[in-house]
Amino acid sequence: MTDESLLELTQRWHRASALLAACADVLAERPGVEPPGWAARRGWVDFLSGLDAPTVARCEAHGLAGDAAVSGAPADLRALVVEGAEVCRLPALAGAGDGAPTHRVKARKRRQIAAFAAAVADLPARRVVDVGAGHGHLTRHLVEALGVEGLGLEREPAHVDTARALAARSAARFDAVDLFASPPTLGPHDLVVGLHACGALTDRLVVQAAEAGAAVAYASCCLQKRPEAARRPLVTDGPLGEQALPKALLGLGNINIGPRGVEASHAENVAARGQRMALRALLQGRGLELGPGDEMHGINRRRAHDAFADFVAFVLARRGLPAASAAELRHFEAMGHAQHAAARRWSLARRWLGRVIEVQINCDRALYLQRRGYRVALGALWPIAISPRNVGVIARRP
Ligand SMILES: C[S@@+](CC[C@H](N)C(=O)[O-])C[C@H]1O[C@@H](n2cnc3c(N)ncnc32)[C@H](O)[C@@H]1O
């Protein structure tokens, strides 16, 4: 583990915050089929509309900075892209690690657990407290790998039952608890961990661990999952001040980067977005008024990966609407895919800013700990190919 010096972390936080402040107009306007106002005002329309489909796909999967297309971009866009790439280039926090549990643990999760354990191996702890423990795979592994007590805290009773069953021969214990309602009692000899403890849970983990002087290690994800409508920063004397980021922007921090998504390939995710747009067009064609994202209200997003006819049949049935005819399906599928092809290029800048949001928020958390006397490392816990949600913080009191 390498400590990030005060200057490096503060600089990263400051530069990420300044970049988001400079791109407030891009973040404020969700793009549709037509060129967004910011693209016109900034003089980026010709460049973005001139990108061919394979270049758009490459830029979606790998970001703009690595692509030759960026060399032809307007200078101010190129500068922002280069700055974003710089701010988001994170040090690796640990090696691959080994020995993670195999029983009922998927290969990608296993590699995350092994890397996580390697990153915390030298943190002093008598007890691991795992928040949002799920099925307790990380809790079990850390209890064994570090030779400490372990307590997994999880809101879903069914998950806790599974965790207890899997831990029958382990010293790990599990409690069913809503951590927002009942914060855990922590002490300075605890190591508080969260492997993709979503959104507000990680913010609370950081604050509560700091109050107790406990060591902290987490991998960030799903910043938008929180009871409140927006996230207030923990550190407020930077370029964004006390500005709270609304859920719609926090959701950008969950964007898929790299050739693979979390559950599907990039191409499959792109196709699913086209299907959602086609569904939206079909529902609007039926006279429904929809706010942003409303077409999927109450629908598991995985449904958008089904064949279009099955996807639409499911949604219409859920809404109590008559089934679609073959002609209606054909018409709106073609329309949705054409709209999606046009909208993709306008979404590139927000996609790329999504990673900056993710890094900025984790800098905010890390800086909060550093200002309370922690030695802090912020970086990538594992390669993006294992999971793009790889931004982690490891922090201990000296
Ligand atoms: C993305 S899952 C991660 C699970 C596990 N750490 C893993 O990596 O497999 C997040 C977990 O946090 C739990 N969770 C979310 N909010 C919670 C809360 N307020 N109190 C306790 N658990 C919560 C969820 O039920 C879910 O199991």
The ligand as an SDF file (V2000), in Angstrom:
LIG
                    3D

 27 29  0  0  0  0  0  0  0  0999 V2000
  -23.8940   -4.0330   -3.6850 C   0  0  0  0  0  0  0  0  0  0  0  0
  -24.2820   -5.0000   -2.3060 S   0  0  0  0  0  0  0  0  0  0  0  0
  -22.6780   -5.5550   -1.7760 C   0  0  0  0  0  0  0  0  0  0  0  0
  -22.7420   -6.7800   -0.9270 C   0  0  0  0  0  0  0  0  0  0  0  0
  -21.3900   -7.3490   -0.4940 C   0  0  0  0  0  0  0  0  0  0  0  0
  -20.5920   -6.3900    0.2160 N   0  0  0  0  0  0  0  0  0  0  0  0
  -20.6610   -7.8760   -1.6990 C   0  0  0  0  0  0  0  0  0  0  0  0
  -19.7340   -7.2580   -2.1910 O   0  0  0  0  0  0  0  0  0  0  0  0
  -21.0670   -8.9240   -2.1970 O   0  0  0  0  0  0  0  0  0  0  0  0
  -24.7150   -3.7940   -1.0630 C   0  0  0  0  0  0  0  0  0  0  0  0
  -25.3250   -4.4200    0.1580 C   0  0  0  0  0  0  0  0  0  0  0  0
  -25.5710   -3.4000    1.1200 O   0  0  0  0  0  0  0  0  0  0  0  0
  -26.7880   -3.6820    1.7700 C   0  0  0  0  0  0  0  0  0  0  0  0
  -27.3360   -2.4480    2.3340 N   0  0  0  0  0  0  0  0  0  0  0  0
  -27.7490   -1.3540    1.6660 C   0  0  0  0  0  0  0  0  0  0  0  0
  -28.2060   -0.4260    2.5110 N   0  0  0  0  0  0  0  0  0  0  0  0
  -28.0590   -0.9280    3.7640 C   0  0  0  0  0  0  0  0  0  0  0  0
  -28.3510   -0.4410    5.0680 C   0  0  0  0  0  0  0  0  0  0  0  0
  -28.9190    0.7590    5.2320 N   0  0  0  0  0  0  0  0  0  0  0  0
  -28.0620   -1.2050    6.1220 N   0  0  0  0  0  0  0  0  0  0  0  0
  -27.4950   -2.4270    5.9540 C   0  0  0  0  0  0  0  0  0  0  0  0
  -27.2070   -2.9640    4.7430 N   0  0  0  0  0  0  0  0  0  0  0  0
  -27.4900   -2.2150    3.6600 C   0  0  0  0  0  0  0  0  0  0  0  0
  -27.6580   -4.2550    0.6680 C   0  0  0  0  0  0  0  0  0  0  0  0
  -28.7540   -5.0080    1.1660 O   0  0  0  0  0  0  0  0  0  0  0  0
  -26.6670   -5.0920   -0.1230 C   0  0  0  0  0  0  0  0  0  0  0  0
  -26.6120   -6.4240    0.3330 O   0  0  0  0  0  0  0  0  0  0  0  0
  1  2  1  0
  2  3  1  0
  2 10  1  0
  3  4  1  0
  4  5  1  0
  5  6  1  0
  5  7  1  0
  7  8  2  0
  7  9  1  0
 10 11  1  0
 11 12  1  0
 11 26  1  0
 12 13  1  0
 13 14  1  0
 13 24  1  0
 14 15  1  0
 14 23  1  0
 15 16  2  0
 16 17  1  0
 17 18  1  0
 17 23  2  0
 18 19  1  0
 18 20  2  0
 20 21  1  0
 21 22  2  0
 22 23  1  0
 24 25  1  0
 24 26  1  0
 26 27  1  0
M  CHG  2   2   1   9  -1
M  END
$$$$
